[in-house]
């Protein structure tokens, strides 16, 4: 899937006097990656395990995504990683205690994500190419 938001008619660009003005409401890298993980979790059909993962390298490139488990690439990349998580609702369970202990033993840092915004809205109708989405239903 490819969406070119740099097209001249794109609502993302705001031109004044022939210059493109930088957007101020863009997603920062941590928000972007957490949103990808959150969106991946939406693929789960199991309502009790809505877990998403987004694996990113040092160049801020996504190298793996998955849901209800870790992507296959994860075991190789975790040796030089930091784990960033959103929810800690199972903090006191034996499984999460064991996970934190294993991460600490492997010297892998982990921290809870603190979002700067409470929501990110995906509105497919906001980018409309020649009326192609006008007939789409929500």
Secondary structure, DSSP 8 states (H G I E B T S, - for coil): ----TTSTT-TT-EEETTEEE--SS---HHHHHHHHHHHHHTT-S-TT---EEEEE-TTS-EEEEEESS--TTHHHHGGG-EEEES--TTTTSHHHHHHHHHHHHTT-EEEE---SSS-----GGGS-STTTTTT---
